[in-house]
Amino acid sequence: MANRHLTIEEFQGIMFAAVGGDGANFVSDSEQEFEDLGYDSLALLEAGGHIEREFGISLDDSVLTGSRTPRSFVDAVNNAIAAGTAA
């Protein structure tokens, strides 16, 4: 899994599959806050669980509750993947 990383596009798909969405485009809005995109902390927890299972990692709570934008969330996930934070 070390060679794999989460892309903004993949994260957008995970969010839509996990909790639906209002059509927000993470690719063009990756620096816009989740709240402004229509997502709350429960949506991030749901998506985080999916990502943990898919990538075989364990995300720190600060990733799930502290990330304010899709870009910051994806960056934090990729840091966890690179660090090899095994689940």
C-alpha positions, 0 to 999 in steps of 0.5 A: 500500500505504500506506493498508493496515495489518496487523490482529491478525486478519489476522496470526492468519490468516497465522500459522495458514496459515504454520505452523498453530496450536493455536487460540490467539486473537491477538485476545483474547491479543494481549499474551500472549507467542508462546512461551506461545501455542505459537509459536517464532522459526521461526514468526515468520520464516515469517510474516514472509516472507509479510507481506514479500511481501504488503505489499511491505516488508522487515522488520528482523531485530529485528521478526522476532526481537525481538517477543514478543507478537502486538500488538508484532509487528503494531505493528512491521509497521505501523510499517515499512509507515508508514515505507515500508520498501520490499522 
